[in-house]
Amino acid sequence: MLSKNQIKLVKSLELKKKRKNECLFVAEGPKVVGDLLKAGFLPHSIFAAESCQKEAYSNCIAVSDEELRKLSFLQHPQGVLAVFHLPADAYAENAMAKHAVHTLALALDGVQDPGNVGTIIRIADWFGIDTIYCSPDTADVYNPKVVQATMGSIAHVHIIYCDLPTLLSGAQVPVYGTLLNGRDIYQESLTSEGIIVMGNEGNGISQPVRQLISHPLLIPNFNSNTETAESLNVAIATAITCSEFKRR
């Protein structure tokens, strides 16, 4: 029997303040929960419904489909919901110092839509990019919507929140960024190490960060029609950019 306190705890984790206070976050669905468990994330509690194979989860709490709907943040719950302990360095301000850039990394500058952030984490995972640096005003990766959008990739990519100007000003690798006045990405020489900055959905890369970009890039528009899309979605632009880097 699901208790009111259990429901209250899970629902409270929609808020970043509660996630930080409780050091917990929510993941839903067999794929996401399974990947987090395989990656060594420590579960606080796992709720499995009658429609799910409960034997796949040790020490899970059996709930009815109706009870799972009371817990879930999804319109259509996927059979299992888990509450996980946050990584020890989830919100550590000094985490940046422990991760010198020696390969290709992403940096998100004010990307605020949870779906975009989750999709970008999934893109990074696909292209073998294991670190993403995020400005403080980027959506929290432990937001249930972000976790869901990663489809389990949050278990494979290290996320570090930090002051991007500080990070980039001390970077010993090229700093790339997609800008309207950048150079054609398909004509530029691209390196196997560096930081690729992706900007806010509406305003692009902020001015303090823009000043630190050493290699501005442009994804050209191939449509000659004047009535064309004004810009690309930031997650799509990230996928195109990462693909071009990895293709070389």
Summary of the structure (lengths in Angstrom):
residues: 248
radius of gyration: 19.7
end to end distance: 55.6
largest distance: 61.6
contacts: 781
relative contact order: 0.14
helix: 35%
strand: 23%
